[in-house]
Amino acid sequence: MSLTAATRSRRVRREALEGYLWISPWLVGLLIFTAGPILVSLFLGFTTYKIGGTPEWVGLENYRYAFFDDKLFWPSLGRTGYYAVFTVILGISGSLLLAILLDKVVRARALYRAMYYLPSLTPAVATAILWKWLLHPQVGLVNDLLRHIGIKGPGWLTSTTWAIPSMILISLWGSVGGGRMIIFLAGLQGVPTELYEAADIDGASPRHKFWRITIPMISPTILFNLVLGVIGSFNVFTLSYVATEGGPNYATWFYMLHLYYNAFSFFQMGYASSLAWILFIIVMVLSFVQIKTSQRWVYYDFSEVAQ
């Protein structure tokens, strides 16, 4: 090896070492606060463990108990799935519609975007407390307005029938105009105007332009928001914990709330770890299915759309 090549090799190694030194705080934090707890929870999922005690290996007993003996496991998972279906479908549809409207607005565009984005900046706890008051069956503003037009408002968060729909409403209020809308706006602004101009020359209606140009061109953006939406909806916790604490009569006892109470109220850390890994597998499978089936409707070769 020539002297020049040896010098270059030492320089490359030195630069690589310097790079690792610069990112070492992040790497240490990743190993200690993220990767470490993940691996520990995987181990604890096969044990019975309470804080301050010693883990006792029980194999798959926690998972067997969850699937066959835990009376709150399947209902909590079902409620979470019900909540996820409606929040994802309505949320993505609402965000896309709002993004399309704001993309067309010319005057005061920045003002409108800021107004719709503001609810997403409200902390989750403050949102839950605010809507808990607004939806109060006796003194809440919503039922008060309904009484003025001759309608008796429901119990909302205090009703087993209306509790989850109320949760969906609150979630949509805080998310439709948030980051998902911004992502849709970015996707819409990336659609070439030449496609719409060519469609106008061919006499295409707004409906045809929406389904034949807009949707295919932003389909990767839709997939991105869909995957994130499903993941986020299955992790619903703060809203139900603050507003209802899982009530009334377990009507809003979501999966994450079930996991939380097992971990930090009953101190069953081993069982809670197994619940966390079950949720991880569910979300991973759902994400895989979405990405796999997206090959049928997501277009990355935009030349096909243009044709």
N, C-alpha and C positions, 0 to 999 in steps of 0.2 A: 504494500500500500504506500502510495507516495505521501510526502509530507503534507501537501495541500489537501489530499483526501482525508488524512488522519486529523488535520486541524478542523476540517469541515465536520467530520464525525463528532469530534469533541464539542464543537459549537452546538451541534444539533442536540446532543445529550444534555448539555448545560441549559439550553433553552427549554428543553422538555422538563428538566428538573425545576427550573424556575417557574414554569407554568404550574406544575404540581404543587409547588410551595405556595403560590398565590391562591390556588383554589383549595388548599388543605383545610382552612377553617370550614368551608362549605362541606367538604368531604367528611370531616370529623362530625359535623352536625348531622349530616345525612346518616352516617353509621350509628350514631348514638341515639338520635331522636326519631329516626324514621325506620331504617333497615333493622336496627336492633329490636325495637318494640314489635315490629312485624314478625320477626323470627320467634321472639319470646311468646307472642300470642298464638303462633302456630303450635308451639309446644304445649302451652297452657290449655289449648283446646282439647287435648287428650288427657287432661288431669282434672281433679277436683282441687280447687285452690281458693282460699280466702286470704285477704290481705293480712299479713303478719304470720300466716301459717306456712306449712310446707306442702308443695304440690304432691299429690298422690296420683300415680298413673292409673287411668281407668280405660284407656284405649278409646273405642268408639262410643262409649256409654253416653257422653254428652250429646252426640249427634243422634243416637237412638232415642234418647229422652226428648230431644227437640221434635223429632218427626212423629213420635208415637204417643208420648205421655204429657207433653207440655200443652195445656189446654189453651194457652194464649198465643202459641207460635203460629199456627195456620191462620187464625182470625187476624192477627196483626199483619201477617204477610199479605192476606187477601185485601185488607183495608189499604195497605200501602200500594198494592197493585192497582186498586180502584182509583186511588188518588193520583197515581202516576199516569194512568191512561188519560184521564181528563185534563190534568195540568199540562201534559206534554202536547196533546192534540190541540187543545184550546190555546195554550201558550204559544206554540209555534205558529198556528194560524193567525192569532192576534198580532204577534210581533211582525210577521210578514206583511199583513195588511197595513199595519201602522207604518212600517218602513216604506211601503209603496206609496202611501199617502204623503208621507213627509218627503219622499224623494221627488214628488211632483210639485210640492209647495215652493213658491218662489219668494214671496214676501214673508219676512219675519221667520224664515226657515230655522235659524239658530234658536230663536225664542221657543218655537214649538218643540223642537227636539229637546231643549233643556227642560221644558215643562213635563214632557212625557218621561224623561229620564230621571227626574227628581225622586219619584217614589222608590226606585231601586236603590237609592243612596240611604234610605231610612234604615237604621239598624233593625235586625229581625226582632229583637226584644221590644223595641219601641213600636214596631208595626203590630205585633201581637197585642200589646197593651192598648194601642189606639183602636184597633178593630174590635177588641173585646168590649170596649165602651160603646163604640158605634153600633154594635150588634146586640147590645143588652136588650132583652125582651121588654123591660119596663121603661127604662130611662134612656135607651139608646136613640141616637139621632135617626137611624134608618127606620125603625118602627114608628117613630114619631112622625116622620114624613109620610109613611104609609097610612097612618091614622087620619091624617089631614085629607087624604083622598078616598077615605072610606074603606081601607083595606086593613085587616087585622094581621099584623106581621107575625111570623113564626118565632119559635124560641131560639133560632139560629144556633149558637154554640152551646146552648143548654138543652137542645133537642137531639135525641138519638137519630132522628131522620135527617135533620138539617145540619148536623155538625160537620160532616165531611164536605158537603157542598159549600158550607161557609169557609172551610179551610181552603178549598179550591179557589173561591172568590178572592180571598185575601192574598193567596199566592199569586194569582194572576195580576192583581192590582200592583204588586211589587215587582213583577218580572216581565210583563209584556213590553213595557217601554224601556227595559234595561239593556244589559249587554247583548242579549239576543237580537234586539232590534238594531243595535249598532252594527252587529255582524251582518245582518241582512242588508242594511243600508250600504255597507261596503261591497257586498256581493252585487247589489243592483247597480251600483255605480261602475262596476266592472263589465257590465253587459255592453257590447259594442252598439253604438247608436245606428251603425250602418244596417244592422239586422232589422231594426224597427223601420228604418226608411225604406228598405227593400220590401218589407211587409206592407207598408202603406201604398207603395206603387202597385203591389199585387191586389190591393183592395181588402186586406185582412182586417177583420173586426178586432176591437180591443180584447175580446174574449179569446180569440184565436192567437193573438200576439202574446197574451199572458200564458196560455197553456203550451204553445209551440215554441216560444222564444224565452220568455222570462223564467219559467219553471225549469226547463232543461239547463239553461245557462247558470242558474244559481243552485242547481241540485247538489253540488258538493257542499255548499253552504248549508243547505237544508239538512244534509246528512250530519254535518258537524254539530249543528244545533240539536238535532234529534238525539245523537249519542250523549251529548252533555246534559240534555234535558232529562233523559231516562236516568242517568246516573244521579243527577241532583234530586229528582223526585223520589227516588228510593232512599235518599238520605234525609228525608224530612224529619225534623226533630224539634227545633226551637219553637216553631209556631204552636205545635200541639202541647209542648211542655209548659210554655208560658200561659197560653190562652185557656187551656182546658185540663192540663195535667193528665191527659188520656181519657177524660170523661166526655160526656156523661155515660155512665154504664159501659165503659171501655169503647165508646163509639169512635174515639180518635186515638186509640191505643195503637200507634203505628209501630213498625218493626224496630226502628231505631230507639223508640221510647221503651220498648220491651227490652232491648239490649241494655239500654242505660240503667233501667231499674234493677236488672239482674246484676249489673256490675257495681253500681254505686249506692244502691239501697239495700239489696240483699247480699252484696259483697261476694257473689258467686263468679269470681273472675275467670275460672276455668270454663264455666258454661257460657259466660258472656263472650269469651274468646271464640268458642265454637260458633256462636251466633254470628259473630263478625265475619268469620270465614265462610259461613253459609251465604251471607249477604254478598261477600266478595265474589263467590262463584256464580251466584245468580246474576249479578251485574256484568260479570265478565262474559257469561253465556249470552245474555241479551245484547251486549255490545258486539260480540262476534257474529250473532245472527243478523244484526242490523248491517254490519259491514259486508257480510257475505251476500245478503239479499240485495244490497245496494247496487250490485253489478247490473241488475236488471233495469234500474231507473236513474242511476247517477251517471252523468256524461262528463268525461274528461277530455274526449276528443271533440272539441267544439266545431271542428270542420263538418262533422256529421249533422250538427244542429243547423249550421248555416245552409246546408243543402236542403 
